[in-house]
Amino acid sequence: MIQELPPTMRAWRVEEITERGEMQLRDIEVPRPGPDQYLVRVEAAGLAFGDTLIVRGKYQVKPPLPFTPGSEVLGTIVQGEGGELAVGTRIASSSRQGGFAQYALVPRTEAIAIPGDIDPGDALALRSNYPTSLFALRTAGRLRPGETLLVHAAAGGVGSAALQLGKLLGARVIATAGSVQKLQACLDAGADAALDYGDPGWIDAFRKLAPGGADVIYDPVGGEVGAQSLRCLAYGARYLVIGFAGGALTQLPANRLLLHNASAVGVLWGEVRKRDIALAARLTREVYDWHAEGRIRLLPGQPFAFEQAREALAALEGRSTVGKAWLRVPHQQASVLRR
């Protein structure tokens, strides 16, 4: 059967770089897949902090204008015959760019088949946030059972994944977040304790909970929170640089690393996916299997309407979202199958 597709689709476009990160909803041509790609009818598009940067020209990758942002998609393969996955397969995948659209191209090596009944937000989190955190904690951070793990922004996408996986790996997890609602979400998700990192006394509170310090610190916030974190190091600790959701780079006081024989380790999951495809696939399948076995309890995600993409990115940048944030992508009618 041949998939008959519409000639155009709705897509969010960045047409010029501005400080506000302007996007426009446009009608553009449906893309055609290359020999190593699938064309996916997008059901949901995941939001990542990198999206808030790329629309303002502040990400390390700077696509030529105009472009469609969005690096995580869930949907159904509609073109790309000859690949390992058949047309009609429901998948979750990275999309490099182009995810904020009704149709998107994804690399065949990145697409993973998913159950038809899994919640879109859960599937997107398991495809991106959880492998990121598993690689960070187990491979980069060498987290061991019984160690103390400090997770910043633990009610967010990658932070909530780190909280869950830290418990699964046998660590004592102390979470931080920025509101009463988020602190409760951390406790509900299994954190042993939760602290407000906006409270000037959070470091003293942490030291009372963990006098020996944190063996691993998982930090997607950066900035001043990151610098303060180095006052929480245990001897031989590993400080994991996940990102800079706080909007500022971390100025690391290297003397604190020296005094504790500690290390700072950068974690960029996108590079792992490109450089070690087999490892990335193995970790991704591992977290999906754990979810199927009931060993992972995801925080409820936060869906936004496709038309609210601007507001969704603003909420993500302002750190007001809980769990995985994602867009519902509408289609007026299903694609027609023509024999």
KEPAMI-257871 format. One record per residue (C-alpha): chain; y, z, x. Coordinates in Angstrom, 1 decimal. Layout:
! KEPAMI-257871
<rec unit="A" py="Y" pz="Z" px="X"/>
...
END
This chain:
! KEPAMI-257871
<rec unit="A" py="0.0" pz="0.0" px="0.0"/>
<rec unit="A" py="3.6" pz="-0.7" px="1.1"/>
<rec unit="A" py="6.2" pz="1.9" px="0.7"/>
<rec unit="A" py="9.2" pz="0.4" px="-1.1"/>
<rec unit="A" py="12.3" pz="2.3" px="0.0"/>
<rec unit="A" py="15.9" pz="2.2" px="-1.1"/>
<rec unit="A" py="18.2" pz="0.2" px="1.2"/>
<rec unit="A" py="20.7" pz="3.1" px="1.6"/>
<rec unit="A" py="20.6" pz="6.9" px="1.6"/>
<rec unit="A" py="22.9" pz="9.8" px="1.4"/>
<rec unit="A" py="23.7" pz="11.4" px="4.8"/>
<rec unit="A" py="26.2" pz="13.8" px="6.3"/>
<rec unit="A" py="28.2" pz="12.1" px="9.0"/>
<rec unit="A" py="30.3" pz="13.3" px="11.9"/>
<rec unit="A" py="32.9" pz="10.6" px="12.3"/>
<rec unit="A" py="35.3" pz="12.4" px="14.7"/>
<rec unit="A" py="35.1" pz="15.6" px="16.7"/>
<rec unit="A" py="37.4" pz="18.3" px="15.5"/>
<rec unit="A" py="37.6" pz="22.1" px="16.1"/>
<rec unit="A" py="36.5" pz="22.7" px="12.5"/>
<rec unit="A" py="33.4" pz="20.4" px="12.8"/>
<rec unit="A" py="34.3" pz="18.0" px="10.0"/>
<rec unit="A" py="31.4" pz="16.2" px="8.2"/>
<rec unit="A" py="31.5" pz="13.6" px="5.5"/>
<rec unit="A" py="28.8" pz="12.7" px="2.9"/>
<rec unit="A" py="28.3" pz="8.9" px="3.2"/>
<rec unit="A" py="25.9" pz="6.2" px="2.0"/>
<rec unit="A" py="24.3" pz="4.6" px="5.0"/>
<rec unit="A" py="21.3" pz="2.4" px="5.7"/>
<rec unit="A" py="17.9" pz="3.9" px="5.8"/>
<rec unit="A" py="16.7" pz="3.8" px="9.4"/>
<rec unit="A" py="13.6" pz="1.9" px="10.6"/>
<rec unit="A" py="11.0" pz="3.7" px="12.7"/>
<rec unit="A" py="10.3" pz="2.6" px="16.3"/>
<rec unit="A" py="6.7" pz="2.4" px="17.7"/>
<rec unit="A" py="6.7" pz="6.2" px="18.5"/>
<rec unit="A" py="8.4" pz="7.4" px="15.4"/>
<rec unit="A" py="7.7" pz="8.2" px="11.7"/>
<rec unit="A" py="10.2" pz="7.7" px="8.9"/>
<rec unit="A" py="10.2" pz="10.8" px="6.8"/>
<rec unit="A" py="11.5" pz="11.2" px="3.2"/>
<rec unit="A" py="13.3" pz="14.5" px="3.7"/>
<rec unit="A" py="12.6" pz="17.4" px="1.4"/>
<rec unit="A" py="14.4" pz="20.1" px="3.4"/>
<rec unit="A" py="16.5" pz="20.2" px="6.5"/>
<rec unit="A" py="16.6" pz="23.3" px="8.7"/>
<rec unit="A" py="19.8" pz="24.7" px="10.0"/>
<rec unit="A" py="20.0" pz="25.8" px="13.7"/>
<rec unit="A" py="22.9" pz="27.4" px="15.6"/>
<rec unit="A" py="23.1" pz="24.3" px="17.7"/>
<rec unit="A" py="24.1" pz="22.3" px="14.6"/>
<rec unit="A" py="27.3" pz="24.4" px="14.4"/>
<rec unit="A" py="28.1" pz="23.4" px="18.0"/>
<rec unit="A" py="27.2" pz="19.7" px="18.0"/>
<rec unit="A" py="29.5" pz="18.9" px="15.0"/>
<rec unit="A" py="32.4" pz="20.3" px="17.1"/>
<rec unit="A" py="31.4" pz="18.6" px="20.3"/>
<rec unit="A" py="30.5" pz="21.9" px="22.0"/>
<rec unit="A" py="26.7" pz="21.4" px="22.4"/>
<rec unit="A" py="25.2" pz="20.2" px="25.7"/>
<rec unit="A" py="24.0" pz="17.0" px="23.8"/>
<rec unit="A" py="26.9" pz="14.9" px="22.6"/>
<rec unit="A" py="25.7" pz="12.0" px="20.4"/>
<rec unit="A" py="27.9" pz="8.9" px="20.1"/>
<rec unit="A" py="30.1" pz="8.8" px="17.0"/>
<rec unit="A" py="29.4" pz="8.5" px="14.2"/>
<rec unit="A" py="26.2" pz="10.5" px="13.9"/>
<rec unit="A" py="24.1" pz="12.5" px="11.4"/>
<rec unit="A" py="23.5" pz="16.1" px="12.6"/>
<rec unit="A" py="20.3" pz="18.1" px="11.8"/>
<rec unit="A" py="17.4" pz="18.7" px="14.2"/>
<rec unit="A" py="14.7" pz="20.1" px="11.9"/>
<rec unit="A" py="13.2" pz="18.4" px="8.9"/>
<rec unit="A" py="10.4" pz="18.8" px="6.4"/>
<rec unit="A" py="9.2" pz="16.0" px="4.2"/>
<rec unit="A" py="6.7" pz="13.2" px="3.7"/>
<rec unit="A" py="5.9" pz="10.3" px="6.1"/>
<rec unit="A" py="6.8" pz="7.1" px="4.4"/>
<rec unit="A" py="6.6" pz="4.6" px="7.3"/>
<rec unit="A" py="5.0" pz="4.6" px="10.8"/>
<rec unit="A" py="1.5" pz="3.2" px="10.3"/>
<rec unit="A" py="-0.8" pz="3.6" px="13.3"/>
<rec unit="A" py="0.1" pz="7.1" px="14.2"/>
<rec unit="A" py="-2.2" pz="10.1" px="14.3"/>
<rec unit="A" py="-0.8" pz="11.2" px="10.9"/>
<rec unit="A" py="-1.1" pz="8.9" px="7.9"/>
<rec unit="A" py="1.6" pz="7.7" px="5.6"/>
<rec unit="A" py="1.9" pz="10.3" px="2.7"/>
<rec unit="A" py="1.3" pz="13.3" px="5.0"/>
<rec unit="A" py="3.6" pz="16.3" px="4.4"/>
<rec unit="A" py="5.0" pz="17.3" px="7.8"/>
<rec unit="A" py="7.5" pz="19.6" px="9.5"/>
<rec unit="A" py="9.2" pz="18.3" px="12.7"/>
<rec unit="A" py="12.1" pz="18.2" px="15.0"/>
<rec unit="A" py="14.3" pz="15.2" px="14.5"/>
<rec unit="A" py="16.5" pz="15.3" px="17.6"/>
<rec unit="A" py="19.4" pz="14.3" px="15.3"/>
<rec unit="A" py="19.6" pz="12.8" px="11.8"/>
<rec unit="A" py="18.1" pz="15.6" px="9.7"/>
<rec unit="A" py="21.0" pz="16.1" px="7.2"/>
<rec unit="A" py="20.0" pz="13.0" px="5.3"/>
<rec unit="A" py="17.5" pz="11.8" px="2.7"/>
<rec unit="A" py="15.5" pz="9.9" px="5.3"/>
<rec unit="A" py="15.1" pz="10.8" px="9.0"/>
<rec unit="A" py="13.2" pz="9.5" px="12.0"/>
<rec unit="A" py="11.0" pz="12.0" px="13.9"/>
<rec unit="A" py="9.0" pz="11.6" px="17.1"/>
<rec unit="A" py="5.3" pz="11.2" px="16.4"/>
<rec unit="A" py="4.6" pz="13.9" px="19.1"/>
<rec unit="A" py="6.7" pz="16.4" px="17.2"/>
<rec unit="A" py="5.4" pz="16.1" px="13.7"/>
<rec unit="A" py="2.8" pz="18.6" px="12.5"/>
<rec unit="A" py="0.9" pz="18.4" px="9.2"/>
<rec unit="A" py="1.6" pz="21.3" px="6.8"/>
<rec unit="A" py="0.0" pz="22.5" px="3.6"/>
<rec unit="A" py="1.4" pz="21.0" px="0.4"/>
<rec unit="A" py="2.1" pz="24.4" px="-1.2"/>
<rec unit="A" py="3.9" pz="26.1" px="1.7"/>
<rec unit="A" py="7.5" pz="27.1" px="1.0"/>
<rec unit="A" py="10.0" pz="24.7" px="2.8"/>
<rec unit="A" py="11.9" pz="27.6" px="4.4"/>
<rec unit="A" py="8.8" pz="29.2" px="5.7"/>
<rec unit="A" py="7.4" pz="25.9" px="7.0"/>
<rec unit="A" py="10.7" pz="25.2" px="8.9"/>
<rec unit="A" py="10.8" pz="28.7" px="10.4"/>
<rec unit="A" py="7.2" pz="28.4" px="11.5"/>
<rec unit="A" py="8.0" pz="25.0" px="13.1"/>
<rec unit="A" py="11.0" pz="26.1" px="15.0"/>
<rec unit="A" py="12.0" pz="29.8" px="15.1"/>
<rec unit="A" py="8.5" pz="31.2" px="15.5"/>
<rec unit="A" py="7.3" pz="29.0" px="18.4"/>
<rec unit="A" py="10.7" pz="29.6" px="20.1"/>
<rec unit="A" py="10.2" pz="33.4" px="19.9"/>
<rec unit="A" py="6.5" pz="33.3" px="20.8"/>
<rec unit="A" py="7.3" pz="31.3" px="24.0"/>
<rec unit="A" py="10.2" pz="33.6" px="24.7"/>
<rec unit="A" py="8.3" pz="36.9" px="24.3"/>
<rec unit="A" py="4.8" pz="36.1" px="25.6"/>
<rec unit="A" py="5.5" pz="33.4" px="28.2"/>
<rec unit="A" py="9.0" pz="34.0" px="29.5"/>
<rec unit="A" py="9.3" pz="37.7" px="28.7"/>
<rec unit="A" py="5.7" pz="38.7" px="29.5"/>
<rec unit="A" py="5.8" pz="41.2" px="26.7"/>
<rec unit="A" py="2.8" pz="43.7" px="26.8"/>
<rec unit="A" py="1.4" pz="46.0" px="24.1"/>
<rec unit="A" py="3.2" pz="49.4" px="24.1"/>
<rec unit="A" py="6.4" pz="48.1" px="25.6"/>
<rec unit="A" py="9.8" pz="48.5" px="24.0"/>
<rec unit="A" py="11.4" pz="45.3" px="22.7"/>
<rec unit="A" py="15.1" pz="45.2" px="21.7"/>
<rec unit="A" py="15.9" pz="42.3" px="19.4"/>
<rec unit="A" py="19.5" pz="41.4" px="18.6"/>
<rec unit="A" py="20.4" pz="39.6" px="15.3"/>
<rec unit="A" py="17.0" pz="40.5" px="14.1"/>
<rec unit="A" py="17.7" pz="39.5" px="10.5"/>
<rec unit="A" py="18.5" pz="35.9" px="11.5"/>
<rec unit="A" py="16.2" pz="33.0" px="12.0"/>
<rec unit="A" py="15.0" pz="33.4" px="15.5"/>
<rec unit="A" py="15.7" pz="37.1" px="15.6"/>
<rec unit="A" py="13.5" pz="37.8" px="12.6"/>
<rec unit="A" py="10.7" pz="35.8" px="14.2"/>
<rec unit="A" py="11.0" pz="37.8" px="17.4"/>
<rec unit="A" py="10.8" pz="41.0" px="15.4"/>
<rec unit="A" py="7.6" pz="39.9" px="13.6"/>
<rec unit="A" py="6.0" pz="38.5" px="16.7"/>
<rec unit="A" py="6.9" pz="41.5" px="18.8"/>
<rec unit="A" py="5.1" pz="43.8" px="16.4"/>
<rec unit="A" py="2.1" pz="41.4" px="16.3"/>
<rec unit="A" py="2.0" pz="41.5" px="20.1"/>
<rec unit="A" py="1.9" pz="45.3" px="20.0"/>
<rec unit="A" py="5.4" pz="46.2" px="21.0"/>
<rec unit="A" py="7.7" pz="48.9" px="19.7"/>
<rec unit="A" py="10.6" pz="47.0" px="18.2"/>
<rec unit="A" py="14.1" pz="48.2" px="17.9"/>
<rec unit="A" py="16.3" pz="45.8" px="16.0"/>
<rec unit="A" py="20.0" pz="45.2" px="15.8"/>
<rec unit="A" py="22.0" pz="43.5" px="13.1"/>
<rec unit="A" py="25.5" pz="43.5" px="11.7"/>
<rec unit="A" py="25.4" pz="44.8" px="8.1"/>
<rec unit="A" py="23.7" pz="47.4" px="6.0"/>
<rec unit="A" py="21.8" pz="44.7" px="4.1"/>
<rec unit="A" py="20.6" pz="43.1" px="7.3"/>
<rec unit="A" py="19.5" pz="46.5" px="8.8"/>
<rec unit="A" py="17.4" pz="47.2" px="5.8"/>
<rec unit="A" py="15.9" pz="43.7" px="6.0"/>
<rec unit="A" py="14.9" pz="44.5" px="9.6"/>
<rec unit="A" py="13.2" pz="47.7" px="8.5"/>
<rec unit="A" py="11.5" pz="46.0" px="5.7"/>
<rec unit="A" py="10.2" pz="43.4" px="8.1"/>
<rec unit="A" py="8.6" pz="46.1" px="10.3"/>
<rec unit="A" py="11.2" pz="47.2" px="12.8"/>
<rec unit="A" py="10.6" pz="50.7" px="14.2"/>
<rec unit="A" py="14.3" pz="51.3" px="14.1"/>
<rec unit="A" py="17.5" pz="49.3" px="13.3"/>
<rec unit="A" py="21.0" pz="49.7" px="14.8"/>
<rec unit="A" py="24.3" pz="48.1" px="13.9"/>
<rec unit="A" py="25.5" pz="46.4" px="17.0"/>
<rec unit="A" py="29.1" pz="46.5" px="15.6"/>
<rec unit="A" py="29.0" pz="50.3" px="15.9"/>
<rec unit="A" py="30.6" pz="51.3" px="19.3"/>
<rec unit="A" py="27.9" pz="54.0" px="19.6"/>
<rec unit="A" py="24.9" pz="51.7" px="19.3"/>
<rec unit="A" py="24.0" pz="51.9" px="23.0"/>
<rec unit="A" py="23.9" pz="55.7" px="22.9"/>
<rec unit="A" py="21.8" pz="55.5" px="19.7"/>
<rec unit="A" py="19.4" pz="53.1" px="21.4"/>
<rec unit="A" py="19.1" pz="55.4" px="24.5"/>
<rec unit="A" py="18.1" pz="58.3" px="22.2"/>
<rec unit="A" py="15.4" pz="56.2" px="20.6"/>
<rec unit="A" py="14.2" pz="54.7" px="24.0"/>
<rec unit="A" py="15.2" pz="57.0" px="26.9"/>
<rec unit="A" py="13.3" pz="54.8" px="29.3"/>
<rec unit="A" py="15.2" pz="51.6" px="28.2"/>
<rec unit="A" py="14.0" pz="48.3" px="26.8"/>
<rec unit="A" py="11.3" pz="46.4" px="28.7"/>
<rec unit="A" py="12.3" pz="43.1" px="27.0"/>
<rec unit="A" py="15.6" pz="42.3" px="25.4"/>
<rec unit="A" py="15.7" pz="39.2" px="23.1"/>
<rec unit="A" py="19.4" pz="38.1" px="22.8"/>
<rec unit="A" py="20.5" pz="35.1" px="20.7"/>
<rec unit="A" py="24.0" pz="36.6" px="20.3"/>
<rec unit="A" py="25.4" pz="36.7" px="23.8"/>
<rec unit="A" py="29.0" pz="37.5" px="24.6"/>
<rec unit="A" py="29.9" pz="41.2" px="24.7"/>
<rec unit="A" py="26.7" pz="42.2" px="22.9"/>
<rec unit="A" py="24.8" pz="40.5" px="25.7"/>
<rec unit="A" py="26.8" pz="42.2" px="28.4"/>
<rec unit="A" py="26.4" pz="45.6" px="26.7"/>
<rec unit="A" py="22.6" pz="45.0" px="26.5"/>
<rec unit="A" py="22.2" pz="45.4" px="30.2"/>
<rec unit="A" py="23.1" pz="49.0" px="29.8"/>
<rec unit="A" py="19.7" pz="49.3" px="27.9"/>
<rec unit="A" py="17.4" pz="48.0" px="30.7"/>
<rec unit="A" py="14.2" pz="49.6" px="31.7"/>
<rec unit="A" py="13.0" pz="49.4" px="35.2"/>
<rec unit="A" py="11.6" pz="45.9" px="35.7"/>
<rec unit="A" py="13.0" pz="44.7" px="32.4"/>
<rec unit="A" py="13.3" pz="41.1" px="31.3"/>
<rec unit="A" py="16.5" pz="40.0" px="29.6"/>
<rec unit="A" py="16.0" pz="36.8" px="27.6"/>
<rec unit="A" py="19.0" pz="34.5" px="27.0"/>
<rec unit="A" py="18.2" pz="32.8" px="23.7"/>
<rec unit="A" py="21.6" pz="31.6" px="22.7"/>
<rec unit="A" py="25.3" pz="32.5" px="22.0"/>
<rec unit="A" py="25.6" pz="32.9" px="18.3"/>
<rec unit="A" py="28.5" pz="35.3" px="18.9"/>
<rec unit="A" py="30.5" pz="32.3" px="20.1"/>
<rec unit="A" py="31.0" pz="33.4" px="23.7"/>
<rec unit="A" py="29.0" pz="33.1" px="26.8"/>
<rec unit="A" py="27.5" pz="36.2" px="28.3"/>
<rec unit="A" py="29.2" pz="37.4" px="31.5"/>
<rec unit="A" py="26.3" pz="39.2" px="33.0"/>
<rec unit="A" py="27.0" pz="42.3" px="35.2"/>
<rec unit="A" py="24.5" pz="41.4" px="37.9"/>
<rec unit="A" py="24.6" pz="44.8" px="39.4"/>
<rec unit="A" py="22.7" pz="46.2" px="36.4"/>
<rec unit="A" py="20.0" pz="43.7" px="37.0"/>
<rec unit="A" py="19.9" pz="44.8" px="40.6"/>
<rec unit="A" py="19.8" pz="48.5" px="39.8"/>
<rec unit="A" py="16.8" pz="48.1" px="37.5"/>
<rec unit="A" py="14.9" pz="45.4" px="39.4"/>
<rec unit="A" py="15.3" pz="43.4" px="36.2"/>
<rec unit="A" py="15.5" pz="39.7" px="35.6"/>
<rec unit="A" py="17.5" pz="37.4" px="33.3"/>
<rec unit="A" py="15.5" pz="34.5" px="31.9"/>
<rec unit="A" py="16.9" pz="31.5" px="30.0"/>
<rec unit="A" py="14.8" pz="30.2" px="27.1"/>
<rec unit="A" py="15.5" pz="26.7" px="25.7"/>
<rec unit="A" py="12.6" pz="25.7" px="23.4"/>
<rec unit="A" py="13.8" pz="22.1" px="23.1"/>
<rec unit="A" py="13.2" pz="21.6" px="26.8"/>
<rec unit="A" py="9.7" pz="23.2" px="26.5"/>
<rec unit="A" py="8.9" pz="20.7" px="23.7"/>
<rec unit="A" py="9.9" pz="17.8" px="25.9"/>
<rec unit="A" py="8.4" pz="18.9" px="29.2"/>
<rec unit="A" py="5.1" pz="20.5" px="28.0"/>
<rec unit="A" py="4.0" pz="18.8" px="24.7"/>
<rec unit="A" py="0.6" pz="20.4" px="24.8"/>
<rec unit="A" py="1.9" pz="23.9" px="25.2"/>
<rec unit="A" py="4.5" pz="23.4" px="22.4"/>
<rec unit="A" py="1.8" pz="22.1" px="20.0"/>
<rec unit="A" py="-0.5" pz="25.0" px="20.8"/>
<rec unit="A" py="2.1" pz="27.6" px="20.2"/>
<rec unit="A" py="3.2" pz="25.9" px="17.0"/>
<rec unit="A" py="-0.3" pz="25.7" px="15.6"/>
<rec unit="A" py="-0.9" pz="29.3" px="16.6"/>
<rec unit="A" py="2.0" pz="30.6" px="14.5"/>
<rec unit="A" py="0.9" pz="28.5" px="11.5"/>
<rec unit="A" py="-2.6" pz="29.9" px="11.8"/>
<rec unit="A" py="-1.2" pz="33.5" px="12.0"/>
<rec unit="A" py="0.8" pz="32.8" px="8.8"/>
<rec unit="A" py="-2.2" pz="31.4" px="7.0"/>
<rec unit="A" py="-4.2" pz="34.6" px="8.0"/>
<rec unit="A" py="-1.4" pz="36.8" px="6.6"/>
<rec unit="A" py="-0.5" pz="38.3" px="9.9"/>
<rec unit="A" py="3.1" pz="37.1" px="9.7"/>
<rec unit="A" py="5.4" pz="38.1" px="6.8"/>
<rec unit="A" py="8.5" pz="36.0" px="6.9"/>
<rec unit="A" py="11.9" pz="37.2" px="5.7"/>
<rec unit="A" py="12.9" pz="35.3" px="2.5"/>
<rec unit="A" py="14.9" pz="32.2" px="3.6"/>
<rec unit="A" py="18.3" pz="31.2" px="2.4"/>
<rec unit="A" py="18.4" pz="27.7" px="0.9"/>
<rec unit="A" py="21.6" pz="25.8" px="0.3"/>
<rec unit="A" py="22.3" pz="22.7" px="-1.8"/>
<rec unit="A" py="22.5" pz="19.5" px="0.2"/>
<rec unit="A" py="26.1" pz="19.1" px="-0.9"/>
<rec unit="A" py="26.9" pz="22.6" px="0.6"/>
<rec unit="A" py="26.1" pz="21.6" px="4.2"/>
<rec unit="A" py="29.6" pz="22.4" px="5.3"/>
<rec unit="A" py="29.4" pz="25.9" px="3.7"/>
<rec unit="A" py="25.9" pz="26.4" px="5.1"/>
<rec unit="A" py="27.0" pz="25.8" px="8.7"/>
<rec unit="A" py="30.0" pz="28.1" px="8.2"/>
<rec unit="A" py="27.7" pz="30.8" px="6.9"/>
<rec unit="A" py="25.3" pz="30.3" px="9.8"/>
<rec unit="A" py="28.2" pz="30.4" px="12.4"/>
<rec unit="A" py="29.6" pz="33.5" px="10.7"/>
<rec unit="A" py="26.2" pz="35.2" px="10.9"/>
<rec unit="A" py="26.1" pz="35.9" px="7.2"/>
<rec unit="A" py="22.7" pz="34.3" px="6.6"/>
<rec unit="A" py="19.4" pz="36.2" px="6.4"/>
<rec unit="A" py="16.2" pz="34.6" px="7.5"/>
<rec unit="A" py="15.9" pz="30.9" px="7.8"/>
<rec unit="A" py="18.8" pz="28.9" px="6.4"/>
<rec unit="A" py="18.0" pz="25.4" px="5.2"/>
<rec unit="A" py="19.2" pz="22.5" px="2.9"/>
<rec unit="A" py="17.5" pz="21.2" px="-0.2"/>
<rec unit="A" py="17.6" pz="17.5" px="0.1"/>
<rec unit="A" py="17.7" pz="15.7" px="-3.4"/>
<rec unit="A" py="16.2" pz="12.4" px="-4.3"/>
<rec unit="A" py="17.2" pz="10.8" px="-7.6"/>
<rec unit="A" py="13.8" pz="9.2" px="-8.0"/>
<rec unit="A" py="10.6" pz="9.1" px="-6.0"/>
<rec unit="A" py="9.9" pz="6.2" px="-3.7"/>
<rec unit="A" py="8.0" pz="3.4" px="-5.4"/>
<rec unit="A" py="4.5" pz="2.5" px="-4.0"/>
<rec unit="A" py="4.0" pz="-1.3" px="-4.2"/>
<rec unit="A" py="0.5" pz="-2.7" px="-3.8"/>
END
